[in-house]
Amino acid sequence: MATDKYTSLLLEVEDTFDLSGIGLVVAPLLELPDDFRPQKLSVLLQTLDGAEKELIAQLTMPHFRYTSGESGFRLQIGFPGYSKDEVPVGSKILISTEAAKLFERRPNPSNTQ
């Protein structure tokens, strides 16, 4: 069964935005993993009605400037070619155990003694 390989929750969709030239992106944004590179990733979408569908997510790292004056890069997850109806708020996005390793924080060598 395809869903057996998706064991780690990446996020629960809190909001969706259809951005011109980019496509559908979901919120929340995530902290960037160490050594992150933009990439495509196979994910499992679980909707509130129990439906499951494998999708290809586009992981990017846009730069944001917040009204507080802070700025920085965040991990943005997009689904180009999909609509808000196909990736509804409340859905869960799961990834494989192997893909979850991309999101593990590595110790900072400068902090070790």
Secondary structure, 3 states (H helix, E strand, C coil): CHHHHEEEEEEECCEEEEECCCEEEEEEEECCCCCCCCEEEEEEEECCCCCEEEEEEEEECCEEECCCCCEEECEEEEECCCCCCCCCCCCEEEEEHHHHHHHCCCCCHHHCC
